[in-house]
Amino acid sequence: MLHNLRIQNFALIEETEVRLNQGLTVITGETGAGKSILLGALGLTLGNRADVSSLHHKTKKCIIEAQFNIAAYNLKPFFESHELDYDEDTTIRREITPEGKSRAFINDTPTTLNVLKELGDQLIDIHSQHETLLLKETNFQFELVDAFSKTIPLFNDYKKQFGQLSKLRKQLDDLTAQETQAKKELDYYQFQFNELEEASIKIGEQKTLEEESETLENAEFIKGNLVKSSLAISGGEENIVSALALVKQQLQSVSKFGKQFNELFERINSATIELKELASDINNCEEDVIYDNARLEEVNIQLDKLNRLLKKHGVNSEEELLGIKNDIETKLQQFSSLEVSIEKTQKEIRALEKQCQSLAKDLSDKRQNAIAGIEQNIKTMLSSLSMANAQFKIELKPLDTLTANGLDAISFLFTANKGAEFKELHKTASGGELSRLMLCLKALLAERTALPTIIFDEIDTGVSGDVADKIGNILFAMGKSMQVITITHLPQMASKGSNHLFVFKSDTKDKTTSSIKTLSPEERVAEIAKMLSTGTPTETALKNAKELLNA
């Protein structure tokens, strides 16, 4: 529960601190005194968006700090999952700088607004006048029925399974879309792959083919020059080898006269042998060079094919072409595996649908069994709020397909008059009737949920003193099991509180500020008497105030 709220530099409040207790706390004050400011400040600690215009002094930082006792609400897993320090007395702090920057802390650890809101949703329910719109929302309607029928754990289990089912269905849609696209692209990719496969691409092939083509195109020129080179070295009457024979003979004759002469002879001998081998190699090369127009055409065709593939795919090497071929082959393999994936996903969907159907059927049965109890409870509570002829009906209709809420469609129907036709709430109930109905539903919900604190912002707007008295009784009863805080303008409501906070304005020469204080028993009598009067409280008003407080 909320046990302390400190506000600094927010709206009309310079600085104030409010202590709150268990049970029903009422907040009163003149219109415009700043009661809604408290809710605005508290809303910041619950994750609402900040606005620099709410700063009292535009040059100073705004700080809102709320302390909660959370020992009884099993929130430790939440703190662990968000890596926050757990403390039974947890402090939430929100800071807004004059520059408009906002920071949030849980037990002095910085956190995000989303985490703050998630925690706040588990600590406080602020019911403002516009919240009657929730009555039309399907999720709120199911929340009420599931809380009363004690099916929240079952519904959570269903939601988990249905979420997985939705994920699988989307996955199947994606796979099916891929398959449709794949069928359009399959022939194209298969053609590309076959073209690359038939080309038998090898790394370095382009260079080899270019060299062979160059050789075949210049075969006659190459062959002629090789023949001339061979003749010059060792053929014909005058050649290099014959000339070297004389040099070799001369050096051999002097080789015996010294080591250096012998080395010269060995070198000329080696040169002669090398030249003879060179001439032989030239002859072999000359014999290998042939005039083969058919082979030249074949090489050029293969080279053209390779160049065309390089240009077509926008690459410069055989390695890149082979990489493209591998990519296409991977895509073709993926195409073939799509059918397997689709079949597997369909099988998983069928199994999960069966599970969800079973859970949803169990959920529907339990909800249906609880409806009569909810309707009777609401009828009794509405009757106690001077709506004796009001009837409330919950209509569950079976659906053929699974939805996020199971196999049920839900409607809240209402009639305020005896014998009148049931209609949807927003088509038949007045604002005051909706407020009272919402109070009854919230009270019913509070009995069956572990929400620590609920705040009502002028729940008694537009009702008479007698009805306000009865609303106060309901809030007082709720306060026995949880912390209830209500802002009110009616003395009948104000007298029901175990605690009474008073909001007031103070004027100085250059500014107006709002403050809040806890009223003593004597101050409560005076405040309620003032609410009963049109001016200065009379003796009768004071007496009536005491009677209301003692009732």
C-alpha positions as CSV (number, residue, x, y, z in Angstrom):
1,M,0.0,0.0,0.0
2,L,1.0,3.7,-0.4
3,H,2.1,5.1,2.9
4,N,3.9,8.3,2.0
5,L,3.9,10.8,-0.9
6,R,6.3,13.7,-1.1
7,I,5.8,16.4,-3.7
8,Q,8.3,19.2,-4.5
9,N,7.9,22.0,-7.0
10,F,4.8,20.5,-8.8
11,A,2.0,22.6,-10.2
12,L,0.7,24.8,-7.3
13,I,2.6,22.8,-4.7
14,E,6.0,24.1,-3.5
15,E,6.6,21.2,-1.1
16,T,4.4,18.9,0.8
17,E,4.4,15.4,2.3
18,V,1.4,13.2,2.9
19,R,1.2,10.2,5.2
20,L,-1.4,7.6,4.2
21,N,-2.8,4.7,6.1
22,Q,-4.8,1.5,5.6
23,G,-8.5,1.7,5.2
24,L,-10.6,4.5,3.6
25,T,-8.9,7.9,3.3
26,V,-11.0,10.8,2.1
27,I,-9.6,14.0,0.5
28,T,-11.7,17.1,0.5
29,G,-11.1,20.8,-0.3
30,E,-12.6,23.7,-2.3
31,T,-12.9,23.4,-6.0
32,G,-9.6,24.3,-7.6
33,A,-7.7,23.9,-4.3
34,G,-5.4,21.3,-5.9
35,K,-7.0,17.9,-5.1
36,S,-6.4,16.7,-8.7
37,I,-2.8,17.8,-8.4
38,L,-2.2,15.0,-5.9
39,L,-3.4,12.5,-8.5
40,G,-1.3,14.1,-11.2
41,A,1.8,13.9,-9.0
42,L,1.1,10.3,-8.1
43,G,0.5,9.5,-11.7
44,L,4.1,10.6,-12.5
45,T,5.4,8.0,-10.1
46,L,3.2,5.4,-11.9
47,G,4.8,6.1,-15.3
48,N,2.7,8.9,-16.8
49,R,4.4,11.3,-19.2
50,A,6.0,14.4,-17.8
51,D,5.4,18.0,-18.9
52,V,7.8,20.8,-18.0
53,S,4.8,23.2,-17.8
54,S,3.8,21.4,-14.5
55,L,6.8,22.9,-12.7
56,H,5.9,25.4,-10.0
57,H,9.2,27.2,-10.3
58,K,10.4,27.0,-13.8
59,T,14.1,27.1,-12.8
60,K,13.9,24.4,-10.2
61,K,13.7,20.6,-10.4
62,C,10.4,18.8,-9.7
63,I,10.7,15.7,-7.5
64,I,7.8,13.3,-6.7
65,E,8.5,10.4,-4.3
66,A,6.1,7.7,-3.3
67,Q,6.8,5.0,-0.7
68,F,4.9,1.7,-0.8
69,N,4.9,-1.3,1.5
70,I,4.8,-4.2,-0.9
71,A,5.6,-7.1,1.5
72,A,2.3,-8.9,0.9
73,Y,2.1,-8.7,-2.9
74,N,4.6,-11.2,-4.2
75,L,6.5,-8.7,-6.3
76,K,10.0,-10.0,-5.7
77,P,10.1,-11.9,-9.1
78,F,9.3,-8.6,-10.8
79,F,12.2,-6.9,-9.2
80,E,14.6,-9.7,-10.1
81,S,13.5,-9.9,-13.7
82,H,14.2,-6.2,-14.1
83,E,17.4,-6.3,-12.1
84,L,16.1,-4.0,-9.4
85,D,16.9,-4.0,-5.6
86,Y,13.9,-5.5,-3.8
87,D,12.8,-3.8,-0.6
88,E,9.5,-4.4,1.3
89,D,9.4,-0.6,1.7
90,T,9.9,0.4,-1.9
91,T,10.5,4.0,-3.0
92,I,9.6,5.2,-6.5
93,R,11.0,8.6,-7.5
94,R,10.4,10.8,-10.5
95,E,12.5,13.9,-11.3
96,I,11.7,16.5,-14.0
97,T,14.4,19.1,-14.8
98,P,13.7,22.7,-16.0
99,E,15.0,21.6,-19.4
100,G,12.2,19.0,-19.6
101,K,14.3,15.9,-19.0
102,S,12.7,13.2,-16.9
103,R,14.3,10.5,-14.8
104,A,12.7,7.6,-12.9
105,F,14.1,5.5,-10.0
106,I,13.0,2.5,-8.1
107,N,14.8,2.1,-4.8
108,D,17.4,4.6,-6.2
109,T,18.1,2.5,-9.3
110,P,17.4,4.3,-12.6
111,T,14.7,2.7,-14.7
112,T,12.4,3.3,-17.7
113,L,8.9,4.6,-17.8
114,N,7.7,1.3,-19.1
115,V,9.0,-0.6,-16.1
116,L,7.6,2.1,-13.8
117,K,4.2,1.8,-15.4
118,E,4.3,-2.0,-15.2
119,L,5.1,-1.8,-11.5
120,G,2.5,0.9,-10.9
121,D,-0.2,-1.2,-12.5
122,Q,0.4,-3.8,-9.8
123,L,0.3,-1.2,-7.0
124,I,-2.5,1.3,-7.6
125,D,-5.7,1.6,-9.6
126,I,-6.7,5.2,-10.1
127,H,-10.4,5.4,-11.0
128,S,-11.2,8.7,-12.6
129,Q,-14.6,9.8,-14.1
130,H,-13.7,8.9,-17.6
131,E,-12.8,5.3,-16.5
132,T,-16.5,4.4,-16.9
133,L,-15.4,4.0,-20.6
134,L,-13.7,0.8,-19.5
135,L,-17.2,-0.7,-19.1
136,K,-17.3,-1.0,-22.9
137,E,-13.9,-2.6,-23.2
138,T,-13.8,-6.3,-23.8
139,N,-10.6,-6.8,-21.8
140,F,-12.0,-5.2,-18.7
141,Q,-15.2,-7.2,-19.0
142,F,-13.3,-10.5,-19.2
143,E,-11.0,-9.4,-16.3
144,L,-14.1,-9.0,-14.1
145,V,-15.6,-12.4,-15.0
146,D,-12.3,-14.2,-14.7
147,A,-11.6,-12.6,-11.3
148,F,-15.0,-13.6,-10.0
149,S,-14.8,-17.1,-11.5
150,K,-11.2,-17.6,-10.3
151,T,-10.1,-18.4,-13.8
152,I,-7.3,-15.9,-14.1
153,P,-4.5,-18.6,-13.8
154,L,-6.4,-20.7,-16.4
155,F,-6.8,-17.6,-18.7
156,N,-3.1,-16.7,-18.3
157,D,-2.2,-20.3,-19.4
158,Y,-4.6,-20.0,-22.3
159,K,-3.1,-16.6,-23.3
160,K,0.4,-18.1,-23.3
161,Q,-0.7,-21.0,-25.5
162,F,-2.7,-18.7,-27.8
163,G,0.2,-16.3,-28.1
164,Q,2.4,-19.2,-29.3
165,L,-0.4,-20.3,-31.6
166,S,-0.6,-16.8,-33.1
167,K,3.2,-16.8,-33.5
168,L,3.0,-20.1,-35.4
169,R,0.2,-18.9,-37.6
170,K,2.2,-15.9,-38.6
171,Q,5.2,-18.1,-39.2
172,L,3.0,-20.3,-41.5
173,D,1.8,-17.2,-43.3
174,D,5.4,-16.1,-43.9
175,L,6.4,-19.6,-45.1
176,T,3.4,-19.7,-47.4
177,A,4.2,-16.3,-48.8
178,Q,7.8,-17.5,-49.3
179,E,6.6,-20.6,-51.1
180,T,4.4,-18.5,-53.4
181,Q,7.3,-16.2,-54.2
182,A,9.7,-19.2,-54.5
183,K,7.5,-20.8,-57.1
184,K,7.7,-17.6,-59.2
185,E,11.5,-17.5,-58.8
186,L,12.3,-21.2,-58.9
187,D,12.5,-21.5,-62.7
188,Y,14.7,-18.4,-62.9
189,Y,17.1,-19.6,-60.3
190,Q,17.2,-23.1,-61.7
191,F,18.1,-21.7,-65.1
192,Q,20.9,-19.6,-63.6
193,F,22.2,-22.5,-61.7
194,N,22.2,-24.8,-64.7
195,E,24.0,-22.2,-66.8
196,L,26.7,-21.9,-64.2
197,E,26.9,-25.6,-63.7
198,E,27.2,-26.3,-67.4
199,A,30.0,-23.8,-67.7
200,S,32.2,-26.0,-65.4
201,I,33.9,-22.9,-64.0
202,K,37.4,-23.4,-62.6
203,I,39.5,-20.8,-60.8
204,G,42.2,-19.4,-63.2
205,E,40.4,-20.7,-66.3
206,Q,39.9,-17.3,-67.9
207,K,43.6,-16.6,-67.9
208,T,44.4,-20.1,-69.3
209,L,41.8,-19.8,-72.1
210,E,43.1,-16.3,-73.0
211,E,46.6,-17.6,-73.3
212,E,45.6,-20.6,-75.4
213,S,43.5,-18.4,-77.7
214,E,46.4,-16.0,-78.1
215,T,48.7,-18.9,-79.0
216,L,46.2,-20.4,-81.5
217,E,45.6,-17.1,-83.2
218,N,49.3,-16.5,-83.7
219,A,50.4,-20.1,-84.4
220,E,52.0,-19.4,-87.7
221,F,54.1,-16.6,-86.4
222,I,55.1,-18.5,-83.3
223,K,56.0,-21.6,-85.2
224,G,58.1,-19.7,-87.7
225,N,60.1,-18.0,-85.0
226,L,60.6,-21.2,-83.1
227,V,62.0,-22.9,-86.2
228,K,64.4,-20.0,-86.8
229,S,65.5,-20.0,-83.2
230,S,66.2,-23.8,-83.3
231,L,68.2,-23.5,-86.5
232,A,70.2,-20.6,-85.1
233,I,71.2,-22.6,-82.0
234,S,72.0,-26.0,-83.5
235,G,70.7,-26.4,-87.1
236,G,72.2,-25.5,-90.4
237,E,75.8,-25.1,-91.4
238,E,76.5,-22.1,-89.2
239,N,75.0,-22.3,-85.7
240,I,75.8,-21.3,-82.2
241,V,76.6,-24.8,-81.0
242,S,79.1,-25.4,-83.8
243,A,80.8,-22.1,-83.0
244,L,81.0,-23.0,-79.3
245,A,82.6,-26.4,-80.2
246,L,85.8,-24.6,-81.2
247,V,85.8,-22.5,-78.0
248,K,85.2,-25.7,-76.0
249,Q,88.2,-27.4,-77.7
250,Q,90.5,-24.5,-77.0
251,L,89.5,-24.2,-73.4
252,Q,89.9,-28.0,-72.9
253,S,93.4,-27.9,-74.1
254,V,94.4,-25.4,-71.4
255,S,92.2,-26.8,-68.6
256,K,95.1,-29.0,-67.3
257,F,97.2,-25.9,-66.5
258,G,95.2,-24.6,-63.7
259,K,92.0,-24.8,-61.7
260,Q,90.7,-21.5,-63.1
261,F,91.2,-22.8,-66.7
262,N,89.4,-26.0,-65.9
263,E,86.5,-24.0,-64.4
264,L,86.2,-22.0,-67.7
265,F,86.1,-25.2,-69.6
266,E,83.4,-26.6,-67.4
267,R,81.3,-23.5,-67.9
268,I,81.6,-23.6,-71.7
269,N,80.8,-27.3,-71.6
270,S,77.7,-26.6,-69.4
271,A,76.6,-23.7,-71.8
272,T,76.9,-26.1,-74.8
273,I,74.8,-28.7,-73.1
274,E,72.2,-26.1,-72.0
275,L,72.0,-24.8,-75.6
276,K,71.5,-28.2,-77.0
277,E,68.7,-28.9,-74.4
278,L,67.2,-25.4,-75.2
279,A,67.2,-26.3,-78.9
280,S,65.5,-29.6,-78.2
281,D,62.8,-27.8,-76.0
282,I,62.3,-25.2,-78.8
283,N,61.7,-28.1,-81.3
284,N,59.2,-29.7,-78.9
285,C,57.3,-26.4,-78.5
286,E,57.3,-25.9,-82.3
287,E,55.9,-29.4,-82.8
288,D,53.2,-28.6,-80.1
289,V,52.1,-25.4,-81.9
290,I,49.6,-26.5,-84.5
291,Y,47.2,-24.8,-86.8
292,D,43.8,-25.9,-85.2
293,N,41.0,-23.6,-86.2
294,A,38.5,-25.9,-84.6
295,R,40.2,-25.7,-81.2
296,L,40.6,-21.9,-81.6
297,E,36.8,-21.6,-82.2
298,E,36.1,-23.9,-79.2
299,V,38.4,-21.9,-76.9
300,N,36.9,-18.6,-78.0
301,I,33.4,-20.0,-77.5
302,Q,34.3,-21.1,-73.9
303,L,36.0,-17.7,-73.3
304,D,33.0,-15.8,-74.6
305,K,30.7,-17.8,-72.4
306,L,32.8,-17.1,-69.3
307,N,33.0,-13.4,-70.1
308,R,29.3,-13.2,-70.7
309,L,28.6,-14.8,-67.3
310,L,31.1,-12.4,-65.6
311,K,29.3,-9.4,-67.2
312,K,25.8,-10.8,-66.6
313,H,26.5,-11.2,-62.8
314,G,28.5,-8.1,-62.5
315,V,31.7,-9.7,-61.2
316,N,35.3,-9.8,-62.2
317,S,36.6,-13.3,-61.3
318,E,35.8,-17.0,-61.4
319,E,35.9,-17.0,-57.6
320,E,33.0,-14.6,-57.5
321,L,31.0,-16.6,-60.1
322,L,31.5,-19.7,-58.0
323,G,30.2,-17.8,-54.9
324,I,27.1,-16.7,-56.8
325,K,26.6,-20.3,-57.9
326,N,26.8,-21.5,-54.3
327,D,24.3,-18.8,-53.2
328,I,21.9,-19.9,-55.9
329,E,22.3,-23.5,-54.9
330,T,21.5,-22.6,-51.3
331,K,18.3,-20.8,-52.4
332,L,17.3,-23.9,-54.4
333,Q,17.9,-26.0,-51.3
334,Q,15.8,-23.6,-49.3
335,F,13.0,-23.8,-51.8
336,S,13.0,-27.6,-51.5
337,S,12.9,-27.4,-47.7
338,L,10.0,-24.9,-47.6
339,E,7.5,-27.7,-48.0
340,V,9.0,-29.6,-45.1
341,S,8.9,-26.5,-42.9
342,I,5.3,-25.7,-43.9
343,E,4.2,-29.3,-43.1
344,K,6.0,-29.2,-39.8
345,T,4.4,-25.9,-38.8
346,Q,1.0,-27.0,-39.8
347,K,1.4,-30.1,-37.6
348,E,2.5,-27.9,-34.6
349,I,-0.5,-25.6,-35.2
350,R,-3.0,-28.4,-35.2
351,A,-1.6,-29.7,-31.9
352,L,-1.6,-26.3,-30.3
353,E,-5.1,-25.5,-31.6
354,K,-6.3,-28.7,-29.9
355,Q,-4.7,-27.6,-26.6
356,C,-6.2,-24.1,-26.9
357,Q,-9.6,-25.5,-27.7
358,S,-9.5,-27.6,-24.6
359,L,-8.4,-24.7,-22.4
360,A,-10.9,-22.3,-24.0
361,K,-13.7,-24.8,-23.4
362,D,-12.8,-25.2,-19.8
363,L,-12.6,-21.4,-19.5
364,S,-16.0,-20.9,-21.1
365,D,-17.7,-23.4,-18.8
366,K,-16.2,-21.8,-15.6
367,R,-17.1,-18.3,-16.8
368,Q,-20.7,-19.3,-17.6
369,N,-21.0,-20.9,-14.1
370,A,-19.9,-17.7,-12.5
371,I,-22.1,-15.2,-14.3
372,A,-25.2,-15.7,-12.2
373,G,-23.2,-15.0,-9.0
374,I,-21.8,-11.8,-10.6
375,E,-25.2,-10.6,-11.7
376,Q,-26.8,-11.2,-8.3
377,N,-23.9,-9.4,-6.5
378,I,-24.2,-6.4,-8.7
379,K,-28.0,-6.3,-8.4
380,T,-27.7,-6.3,-4.6
381,M,-25.1,-3.6,-4.6
382,L,-27.0,-1.4,-7.1
383,S,-30.1,-1.8,-5.0
384,S,-28.2,-0.6,-2.0
385,L,-27.3,2.5,-4.1
386,S,-31.0,3.4,-4.6
387,M,-31.2,1.6,-7.9
388,A,-33.7,-1.1,-6.8
389,N,-35.0,-1.8,-10.3
390,A,-31.7,-1.9,-12.0
391,Q,-30.7,-5.1,-13.7
392,F,-27.2,-6.1,-14.9
393,K,-26.7,-9.0,-17.3
394,I,-23.5,-10.6,-18.7
395,E,-24.0,-12.3,-22.0
396,L,-21.5,-14.8,-23.2
397,K,-21.8,-16.0,-26.7
398,P,-19.9,-19.0,-28.1
399,L,-17.5,-18.4,-31.0
400,D,-16.5,-20.8,-33.7
401,T,-12.9,-19.6,-33.8
402,L,-10.3,-19.0,-31.1
403,T,-9.6,-15.4,-30.1
404,A,-7.3,-13.7,-27.6
405,N,-10.1,-14.2,-25.0
406,G,-11.0,-17.8,-25.7
407,L,-14.1,-19.0,-27.4
408,D,-16.4,-16.4,-25.9
409,A,-17.8,-13.0,-27.1
410,I,-18.9,-10.9,-24.1
411,S,-21.4,-8.1,-23.6
412,F,-22.4,-6.2,-20.5
413,L,-26.2,-5.4,-20.7
414,F,-28.1,-3.1,-18.4
415,T,-31.6,-1.7,-17.6
416,A,-32.4,0.8,-14.9
417,N,-36.2,0.3,-15.0
418,K,-38.4,-2.6,-14.2
419,G,-39.6,-4.5,-17.3
420,A,-37.4,-2.5,-19.7
421,E,-35.4,-4.2,-22.4
422,F,-31.7,-5.0,-21.7
423,K,-29.4,-2.9,-23.8
424,E,-25.7,-2.4,-24.1
425,L,-24.4,-0.1,-21.2
426,H,-23.5,2.9,-23.3
427,K,-26.9,2.9,-25.0
428,T,-29.0,2.9,-21.9
429,A,-27.3,4.0,-18.8
430,S,-26.9,7.6,-17.7
431,G,-23.6,9.0,-16.4
432,G,-24.6,8.6,-12.8
433,E,-25.8,5.1,-13.4
434,L,-22.6,4.2,-15.1
435,S,-20.6,5.6,-12.2
436,R,-22.5,3.6,-9.6
437,L,-22.3,0.4,-11.7
438,M,-18.6,0.9,-12.2
439,L,-18.1,1.3,-8.4
440,C,-20.0,-2.0,-7.9
441,L,-17.8,-3.8,-10.4
442,K,-14.6,-2.3,-9.0
443,A,-15.7,-3.3,-5.5
444,L,-16.4,-6.8,-6.7
445,L,-13.1,-6.9,-8.5
446,A,-11.2,-5.6,-5.5
447,E,-12.5,-8.5,-3.4
448,R,-10.9,-11.0,-5.7
449,T,-7.6,-9.4,-6.7
450,A,-4.5,-8.5,-4.7
451,L,-4.4,-4.8,-5.8
452,P,-3.0,-2.9,-2.7
453,T,-4.5,0.5,-3.4
454,I,-7.5,1.9,-5.3
455,I,-8.1,5.6,-5.7
456,F,-11.5,7.1,-6.7
457,D,-11.6,10.6,-8.2
458,E,-15.0,12.1,-7.3
459,I,-16.9,8.8,-7.7
460,D,-19.9,10.6,-6.1
461,T,-20.3,13.2,-8.8
462,G,-23.9,13.8,-9.8
463,V,-25.4,11.7,-6.9
464,S,-27.6,12.7,-4.0
465,G,-26.6,12.8,-0.4
466,D,-28.4,9.6,0.3
467,V,-26.7,7.7,-2.5
468,A,-23.3,9.3,-1.5
469,D,-23.8,7.9,1.9
470,K,-24.3,4.4,0.4
471,I,-21.3,4.8,-1.9
472,G,-19.3,5.7,1.2
473,N,-20.5,2.5,2.9
474,I,-19.2,0.5,0.0
475,L,-15.9,2.3,0.0
476,F,-15.6,1.9,3.7
477,A,-16.2,-1.9,3.4
478,M,-13.6,-2.1,0.6
479,G,-11.2,-0.3,3.0
480,K,-11.3,-3.2,5.4
481,S,-9.3,-5.4,3.0
482,M,-7.3,-2.8,1.0
483,Q,-6.2,0.8,1.0
484,V,-9.0,3.0,-0.5
485,I,-8.5,6.7,-1.2
486,T,-11.3,8.9,-2.5
487,I,-11.6,12.6,-3.5
488,T,-15.1,13.9,-2.7
489,H,-17.2,17.1,-2.4
490,L,-20.0,15.4,-0.4
491,P,-20.1,15.4,3.5
492,Q,-21.8,12.0,3.5
493,M,-18.8,10.5,1.8
494,A,-16.2,12.5,3.7
495,S,-17.6,11.2,7.0
496,K,-16.9,7.6,6.1
497,G,-13.1,7.9,6.1
498,S,-10.8,6.5,8.6
499,N,-8.5,9.2,7.6
500,H,-9.2,12.7,6.3
501,L,-6.9,14.8,4.2
502,F,-7.7,18.5,3.5
503,V,-6.3,20.4,0.4
504,F,-6.3,24.2,0.6
505,K,-4.8,27.2,-1.2
506,S,-2.7,30.0,0.3
507,D,-2.2,33.4,-1.2
508,T,0.9,35.5,-0.8
509,K,1.8,38.8,-2.4
510,D,3.0,37.3,-5.7
511,K,1.8,33.7,-5.8
512,T,-0.7,31.1,-4.9
513,T,0.3,27.7,-3.5
514,S,-1.6,24.5,-2.6
515,S,-1.0,22.5,0.6
516,I,-2.4,19.4,2.2
517,K,-2.8,18.3,5.8
518,T,-4.3,15.5,7.9
519,L,-7.3,16.8,9.9
520,S,-7.6,16.1,13.6
521,P,-11.0,14.9,14.9
522,E,-12.0,18.4,15.8
523,E,-10.9,19.8,12.4
524,R,-12.9,17.0,10.7
525,V,-16.1,18.1,12.4
526,A,-15.5,21.7,11.3
527,E,-14.7,20.7,7.7
528,I,-17.7,18.4,7.3
529,A,-19.9,21.1,8.9
530,K,-18.5,23.6,6.4
531,M,-19.4,21.1,3.6
532,L,-23.0,20.9,5.0
533,S,-23.4,24.7,5.1
534,T,-23.4,27.5,2.6
535,G,-21.3,29.8,4.7
536,T,-20.0,29.8,8.3
537,P,-21.0,26.5,9.9
538,T,-24.0,26.8,12.2
539,E,-24.5,24.9,15.4
540,T,-26.9,22.7,13.5
541,A,-24.3,21.9,10.9
542,L,-21.7,21.1,13.5
543,K,-24.2,18.8,15.2
544,N,-25.0,17.1,11.9
545,A,-21.3,16.7,11.2
546,K,-20.7,15.0,14.5
547,E,-23.7,12.7,13.8
548,L,-22.3,11.8,10.4
549,L,-18.9,11.0,11.9
550,N,-20.4,8.9,14.7
551,A,-22.8,7.0,12.4
